[in-house]
Amino acid sequence: MSCRLPQILCLSLLPCFCAGATVDFLHDVKPLLSRLGCNGSSCHGKAEGQNGFKLSVFGNDPEGDFRSIIKEGRGRRISQAAPEDSLFLRKATGEVGHGGGVRLRKNSRAFNVFRDWIGEGLPYEITDKSAVMSLRIEPERKILSPQAEQRLRVIALYADRTEQDVTWQSVFHSNDVGMAKVDEYGKVTIGGSIGQTAVMARFQGKVSVFQAIVPRPGPKANLPVRPVFNFIDKQVDQHLAQLNVHPSGLCDDATYLRRVHLDLIGTLPTAAETRAFLKNNRRDKRQELVQALMERPEFIDYWALKWSDRFRVDRLVLGHENAFAYYEWIRDALRENKPLDVWARELLTAEGPLRDQPAGFFYKVAAKPGEMAAMTSQIFLGVRITCAECHQHPYDQWTQQDYYGMRGFFDQVKYKKLDSTEALMTDGNPQAKHPRTGRPIFPFALGTAMPEAAPEGDRRRVLADWMVHPDNPWFARNLVNRLWAHFMGRGLVEPVDDLRATNPPSNPGLMEALSAALVKNRYDLRAMIRLITASRTYQLDSKPNPTNELDERNYSRALLRRLPAEVLLDAVDQVTGVENKFHGVPAGSRAIQLWDSQVQHYFLKLFGRPARVSVCECERSVGASMAQALHLMNSPQLEAKLSHAGGQIAQLTNRYEDDGALVQQLYLTVFNRVPSETEQARAVQHLGSRRFQRQKAAEDLAWAMMNSLEFIFNH
């Protein structure tokens, strides 16, 4: 066997007793440093290191780590004469005080590797050792019951076609600790939830995934025969049958009306629209409603708002005029029903005067080629590569080479100042180098092989061709995952912009079927909306049954979803009949029409409107908080709207002298349904008890209704 030391060490006075060595740093020691957490970002992998000892994050720079261990601190960490007395080992075993606690036990398998490595002369690399090509985890998939345990075995496959059990050297990570926890030895413990989850194993930069399916315990349920409206229902039903779960029944017409209005146009139906829909006896009235909503101007307003969040229409970066032009480009694409792949291609390959090509402002919000690459990957592929700029992605396959390969597509992007605008152009043939090895990196797309030279001309066109190709493994999946999350409250992959092999979809068959449908429909947004909203799965009731009351992952019932900030504010204005006046915005503008995310408004900030400083879906907060509840209960602004002399509550009180009719109209206005007999009786009693303050009583009733979950949430 031959061994190799980095050049800087071979030139030093440090002896190299490598003859006959069996353990080296690169193949044996480095993986253990990752497994033990030594090179984690909370330990010695921090930017400043820990207590004078620094390692690269996740072992990204093995030669640098090698030097740190045996050279820094005048070599005080290593004692070749007495390996077990090395400070490096005494700290890890707790013989000497160590902030990270005891990481090794004496004479354990890992301890012996470190000891033998020191005793054999600290070889950096035994060149005869074969490289790891892939990992296999055993078992790859298993049905487990709640609270069950499963031990995993990780097998490394080497270039010389040998296999080796590396479980004891691997790092494990659970995608959802609520469903499954995993310890450092690969023992998985299932929680109390039902569904599907994944556990990742990582070794030497390779990853593999174990998937656990956790059905509802108890006898096999006899699923009733339910109608299948389209292939979505078939895929969901098959998955639910495997989980021993019954789906809820269909929602009623009033619930569907409200749900689809909020999802498609971000606007509540009016009382008149509700009455008309409930009286309509046509069998296809739900499909007709969806088509009608997509033809309304509010559809453009709402979806332009959504895409403006993703494409970062940011006035603070772009300026008022440029940001508005960028927003108008998005609106025009929606108005024309431009296919989503055409959107992506136009945006990625935009060039020329930005006044004529406002899609090019996409690049202005990123500024640097690396940011452009990361933003493009996350928006259009749902793949996060930012962390690979500095080190191997901790939960995915992406390396620094992959990051700089993607960045290379944008290194040509430049701007040229014109008289009244700027022009976006590509120029030159810049060459990137690996930041650690210095080797050249030519532009190449994720998951493909690096070419021997950079493509000629505008490199972005090569990227666009690859991205929108039907065989692309991420583009269509990313788009359908985002659409599915919008309509169902939870993506098939969560977070929705984190698609990776180690984060598989909860229903793989449905993900593939939806992706194929998007491609078949030529990336038509409206066609996909019609498909999803026509499914029985979308139309399920939110009320659980005994089999699905614990299920919030598998679409066995509708999930409660808090209304987005702009939608909720518009709903408040619509119910009260009093408009907001936003600073610097024309009178009569609604919140979903605010293209500028910097328009100041306390309500929008409180309820989680994104600032658009990143493309992450996580920027928009849809959670509930005590501050939100207190604001809705105590806001003077909301009280003023309810009691406004020209507001809707005053108008309804004057129009309907009969208390029963007034209650009916309030329920149709606020909840978009008729009240139950009990609700009707209680509300009429409340109004009757305050006969001489009837309008005030109606205001209080409306205020109470607007503070209910039924109003604040889509259901």
Residue pairs with C-beta under 8 A, 6 or more apart in sequence:
1 20
1 21
1 22
1 126
1 127
1 128
2 18
2 126
2 127
2 128
3 16
3 18
3 21
3 24
3 121
3 123
3 124
3 125
3 126
3 127
4 123
4 124
4 125
4 126
4 127
5 16
5 18
5 122
5 123
5 124
6 63
6 66
6 67
6 124
8 67
9 16
9 66
9 67
9 70
9 71
9 124
10 16
12 71
14 70
14 71
14 75
14 122
15 80
15 121
16 121
16 122
16 123
17 80
17 120
17 121
18 120
18 121
18 123
18 126
19 121
20 120
21 120
21 121
21 123
21 126
22 116
22 120
22 126
23 29
23 113
23 116
23 117
23 120
23 123
24 117
24 123
24 124
24 125
24 126
24 129
25 62
25 65
25 66
25 117
25 122
25 123
25 124
25 125
26 62
26 124
26 125
27 125
27 126
27 129
27 204
28 113
28 117
28 169
29 113
29 114
29 117
30 59
30 62
30 65
30 204
31 59
31 166
31 169
31 170
31 203
31 204
32 110
32 113
32 114
32 169
33 39
33 55
33 59
33 65
34 40
34 58
34 59
34 171
34 202
35 110
35 168
35 169
35 170
35 171
35 184
36 92
36 103
36 104
36 110
37 43
37 100
37 103
38 44
38 45
38 55
38 100
38 103
39 45
39 55
39 56
39 57
39 58
39 59
39 65
40 57
40 58
41 57
43 50
43 100
44 50
44 53
44 54
44 55
45 54
45 55
45 56
45 57
45 58
46 54
48 54
49 55
50 99
50 100
51 99
52 73
53 68
53 72
53 73
53 77
54 68
55 65
55 68
56 62
56 64
56 65
56 391
57 390
57 391
58 391
58 392
58 394
59 65
59 392
60 390
60 391
60 392
60 400
60 436
61 436
63 124
66 124
69 77
69 78
69 88
70 77
70 78
70 122
76 87
77 86
77 87
77 88
78 86
78 87
78 88
78 118
78 122
79 85
79 86
79 87
79 118
80 118
80 119
80 121
80 122
83 89
83 114
83 115
83 116
83 118
83 119
84 106
84 115
86 118
87 96
88 114
88 118
89 104
89 111
89 114
89 115
89 118
90 96
91 97
91 98
92 98
92 102
92 103
92 104
92 111
92 114
93 102
93 103
93 104
93 105
93 106
93 111
94 101
94 102
104 110
104 111
104 114
105 111
109 168
110 168
117 123
130 158
130 159
130 160
130 162
131 158
131 159
132 156
132 157
132 158
132 159
132 203
132 204
132 205
132 206
133 157
133 158
133 159
133 206
134 156
134 157
134 206
134 208
135 154
135 155
135 156
135 157
135 166
135 170
135 201
135 202
135 203
135 206
135 207
135 208
136 154
136 155
136 157
136 208
137 152
137 153
137 154
137 155
137 201
137 208
137 209
137 210
138 152
138 153
138 154
138 155
139 150
139 152
139 210
140 208
140 209
140 210
140 211
141 210
141 211
141 212
141 213
142 150
142 210
142 211
142 212
142 213
143 212
143 213
143 214
143 215
143 242
144 150
144 188
144 190
144 212
144 213
144 214
145 190
145 214
145 215
145 217
146 190
146 191
146 192
146 193
146 194
146 214
146 217
147 189
147 190
147 191
147 192
148 189
148 190
149 187
149 188
149 189
149 190
150 187
150 188
150 190
150 210
150 212
151 185
151 186
151 187
151 188
152 167
152 172
152 182
152 186
152 187
152 188
152 199
152 201
152 210
153 165
153 167
153 186
154 165
154 166
154 167
154 170
154 186
154 201
154 203
154 208
155 163
155 164
155 165
155 166
156 163
156 164
156 165
156 166
156 203
156 204
156 206
157 163
158 164
166 203
167 185
167 186
167 201
168 185
169 203
170 186
170 201
170 202
170 203
171 201
171 202
171 203
172 182
172 183
172 184
172 186
172 199
172 200
172 201
172 202
173 182
173 199
173 200
173 202
173 394
173 395
173 502
174 180
174 181
174 182
174 188
174 197
174 198
174 199
174 200
175 197
175 198
175 199
175 200
175 502
175 503
176 197
176 198
177 191
178 191
178 193
179 190
179 191
179 193
179 195
179 197
179 212
179 214
180 188
180 189
180 190
180 191
180 197
180 199
180 212
181 188
181 189
181 191
182 188
182 189
182 199
183 189
186 201
188 199
188 210
188 212
190 212
190 214
192 550
193 214
193 550
193 551
193 553
194 214
194 215
194 216
194 243
194 244
194 245
194 550
194 551
194 553
194 554
195 213
195 214
195 243
195 506
195 551
195 553
195 554
196 211
196 212
196 213
196 214
196 504
196 506
196 507
196 553
196 554
197 211
197 212
197 214
198 209
198 210
198 211
198 212
198 502
198 503
198 504
199 209
199 210
199 212
200 207
200 208
200 209
200 210
200 395
200 502
201 207
201 208
201 209
201 210
202 394
202 395
205 392
205 397
205 399
206 397
207 395
207 396
207 397
207 501
207 502
209 501
209 502
209 504
211 504
213 242
213 243
214 243
215 242
215 243
215 244
215 245
216 243
216 244
216 245
216 547
216 550
216 551
217 244
218 244
220 244
221 244
221 245
221 246
221 547
223 237
223 240
223 241
223 246
224 246
226 233
226 237
226 247
226 536
227 233
227 536
228 234
228 237
228 536
229 534
229 535
229 536
229 539
230 531
230 534
230 535
231 513
231 517
232 510
232 513
232 514
232 531
232 532
232 535
232 536
232 537
232 538
233 535
233 536
233 537
235 507
235 509
235 510
235 513
236 247
236 507
236 510
236 537
236 554
236 555
236 556
237 247
238 509
239 507
239 509
239 510
239 554
240 246
240 247
240 554
240 556
243 551
243 554
244 547
245 547
245 548
245 551
245 554
245 556
246 545
246 547
246 548
246 556
247 536
247 537
247 540
247 548
247 555
247 556
247 557
248 540
248 541
248 542
248 543
248 544
248 545
248 548
248 556
248 557
248 558
249 540
249 541
250 536
250 539
250 540
250 541
251 259
251 539
251 540
251 541
251 542
251 558
252 541
252 673
253 277
253 278
253 285
253 286
254 274
254 277
254 278
254 672
254 673
254 674
255 541
255 542
255 673
255 715
256 286
256 539
257 269
257 273
257 274
257 277
257 278
257 289
257 672
258 268
258 269
258 671
258 672
258 673
258 714
259 558
259 714
259 715
260 286
260 289
260 290
260 293
260 533
261 267
261 268
261 269
261 293
261 672
262 268
262 563
262 567
262 714
263 486
263 487
263 533
263 714
264 290
264 293
264 294
264 299
264 302
264 529
264 533
265 293
265 296
265 298
265 299
265 301
265 302
266 298
266 301
266 302
266 305
266 564
266 566
266 567
266 570
266 592
267 298
267 302
267 567
267 570
267 571
267 574
267 592
268 570
268 571
268 574
268 575
268 672
269 277
269 672
270 574
270 669
271 665
271 668
271 669
271 672
274 668
274 672
274 673
275 668
277 285
277 289
278 674
282 288
286 533
286 534
286 539
287 530
287 534
290 529
290 530
290 533
290 534
291 530
293 299
294 526
294 529
298 592
299 334
300 331
300 334
300 335
301 590
301 592
301 593
302 567
302 592
303 334
303 525
304 327
304 330
304 331
304 334
304 595
305 566
305 592
305 593
305 594
305 595
306 486
307 330
307 334
308 327
308 330
308 595
308 597
308 612
309 597
309 610
309 612
309 619
309 620
310 379
310 615
311 326
311 330
311 347
311 362
311 379
311 615
312 362
312 365
312 375
312 612
312 613
312 614
312 615
313 323
313 326
313 327
313 330
313 595
313 596
313 597
313 612
314 323
314 365
314 597
314 598
314 612
314 613
315 323
315 596
315 597
315 598
316 598
317 323
317 364
317 365
318 326
318 361
318 364
318 365
320 596
322 354
322 358
322 361
322 364
323 361
323 595
323 596
324 595
324 596
325 354
325 355
325 358
325 361
326 358
326 359
326 361
326 362
327 595
328 358
329 358
329 359
332 338
333 343
334 525
337 524
337 525
337 526
338 346
339 522
339 523
339 524
339 525
340 479
340 518
340 523
340 524
340 525
341 468
341 475
341 522
341 523
342 523
344 380
344 464
344 467
344 468
344 475
345 464
345 467
345 468
346 359
347 359
347 362
348 376
348 380
348 460
348 463
348 464
348 467
349 458
349 460
349 461
349 464
350 357
350 359
350 360
350 362
350 363
350 424
351 357
351 360
351 423
351 424
351 425
351 426
351 458
352 360
352 423
352 424
352 425
353 418
353 421
353 422
353 423
354 360
354 361
354 364
354 421
354 422
354 423
354 424
355 420
355 421
357 424
360 424
362 375
363 372
363 410
363 413
363 424
364 415
365 375
366 372
366 375
369 407
369 408
369 410
369 411
369 413
370 389
370 403
370 407
372 407
372 410
372 413
373 385
373 403
373 406
373 407
373 409
373 410
374 384
374 385
374 386
374 389
374 406
375 615
376 406
376 410
376 463
377 383
377 384
377 385
377 406
377 446
378 384
378 385
378 386
378 497
378 615
378 616
379 497
379 615
380 467
380 474
380 475
380 478
381 446
381 467
381 472
381 474
381 475
381 478
381 499
382 474
382 477
382 478
382 481
382 482
382 493
382 496
382 497
382 498
382 499
383 396
383 398
383 446
383 474
383 478
383 498
383 499
383 500
384 393
384 396
384 497
384 498
384 500
385 393
385 398
385 402
385 403
385 406
385 446
387 393
387 394
388 398
388 399
388 400
388 402
388 403
389 400
389 403
390 400
391 400
392 398
392 399
392 400
393 399
395 500
395 502
395 503
396 500
396 501
396 502
397 500
397 501
398 446
400 434
400 435
400 436
401 434
401 441
401 450
402 446
404 432
404 434
404 435
404 441
405 441
405 442
405 443
405 444
405 445
405 446
405 450
406 443
406 444
406 445
406 446
407 432
408 430
408 432
408 441
408 442
408 443
408 444
408 454
408 459
409 443
409 459
409 460
409 462
409 463
410 459
410 460
411 430
411 432
411 443
411 459
412 426
412 427
412 428
412 429
412 430
412 458
412 459
412 460
413 424
413 425
413 426
413 460
414 424
414 425
414 426
414 427
415 422
415 423
415 424
415 425
416 422
416 423
416 425
417 423
426 457
426 458
426 459
426 460
429 454
431 440
431 442
431 454
432 440
432 441
432 442
433 439
433 440
433 441
434 440
434 441
441 450
442 450
442 451
442 452
442 453
442 454
443 451
443 454
443 455
443 459
443 462
443 463
444 450
444 451
445 463
445 466
445 467
446 474
447 473
448 466
455 462
466 472
467 475
468 475
468 523
469 475
470 476
470 519
474 499
476 515
476 516
476 518
476 519
476 523
477 493
477 499
477 511
477 515
478 497
478 499
479 518
479 523
480 492
480 511
480 514
480 515
480 517
480 518
480 528
481 491
481 492
481 493
481 496
481 499
481 505
481 511
482 491
482 496
482 497
482 617
483 525
483 528
483 529
483 532
484 491
484 492
484 514
484 532
485 491
485 492
485 494
485 496
485 617
487 529
487 532
487 533
487 538
488 532
488 537
488 538
488 555
488 558
488 559
489 558
489 559
489 560
489 561
489 714
490 552
490 553
490 555
490 559
492 505
492 506
492 507
492 510
492 511
492 514
493 499
493 503
493 504
493 505
493 506
493 511
494 506
495 617
495 618
496 617
497 615
497 616
497 617
505 511
506 553
506 554
507 554
507 555
514 528
517 528
517 531
518 528
521 527
521 528
521 531
532 538
533 539
537 555
538 558
540 555
540 556
540 557
540 558
541 557
541 558
542 557
542 558
542 559
542 560
542 715
543 557
544 551
544 557
545 557
547 556
548 556
548 557
551 557
552 559
558 715
560 709
560 713
560 714
560 715
561 622
561 713
561 714
561 715
562 568
562 622
562 623
562 624
562 712
562 713
562 714
563 571
563 712
563 713
563 714
564 607
564 608
564 609
564 620
564 622
565 591
565 603
565 604
565 605
565 606
565 607
565 608
565 609
565 620
566 590
566 591
566 592
566 594
566 604
566 609
567 591
567 592
568 607
568 712
569 580
569 591
569 601
569 603
569 604
569 607
570 590
570 591
570 592
571 711
572 638
572 641
572 706
573 579
573 580
573 590
573 591
573 641
575 648
575 669
575 670
575 702
575 706
576 638
576 641
576 642
576 644
576 647
576 648
576 649
576 702
577 644
577 646
577 647
577 648
577 649
577 651
578 640
578 641
578 644
578 646
578 647
578 648
579 587
579 588
579 590
580 590
580 591
580 601
581 587
582 589
582 591
582 594
582 599
582 601
583 599
583 600
584 596
584 599
585 594
585 596
585 599
591 601
591 604
594 604
597 609
597 610
597 611
597 612
598 611
603 631
603 637
606 627
606 628
606 631
607 621
607 628
608 620
608 621
608 622
608 623
609 620
610 619
610 620
611 619
612 619
613 619
624 712
629 707
631 638
632 638
632 706
632 707
632 712
633 707
638 703
638 706
639 703
641 647
642 649
642 699
642 702
642 703
643 649
643 650
643 695
643 696
643 699
644 650
648 669
649 695
649 698
649 699
649 702
650 695
652 662
652 665
652 666
652 669
652 698
653 662
653 694
653 695
653 698
655 665
656 662
656 665
659 683
659 684
659 687
659 688
660 680
660 684
662 687
662 698
663 675
663 679
663 680
663 683
663 684
663 687
663 701
664 674
664 675
664 680
666 683
666 698
666 701
666 702
666 705
667 673
667 674
667 675
667 679
667 683
667 705
668 674
670 702
670 705
670 706
670 711
671 705
671 710
671 711
675 683
683 701
686 697
686 700
686 701
687 694
687 697
687 698
687 701
689 697
690 696
690 697
705 711
706 712
709 715
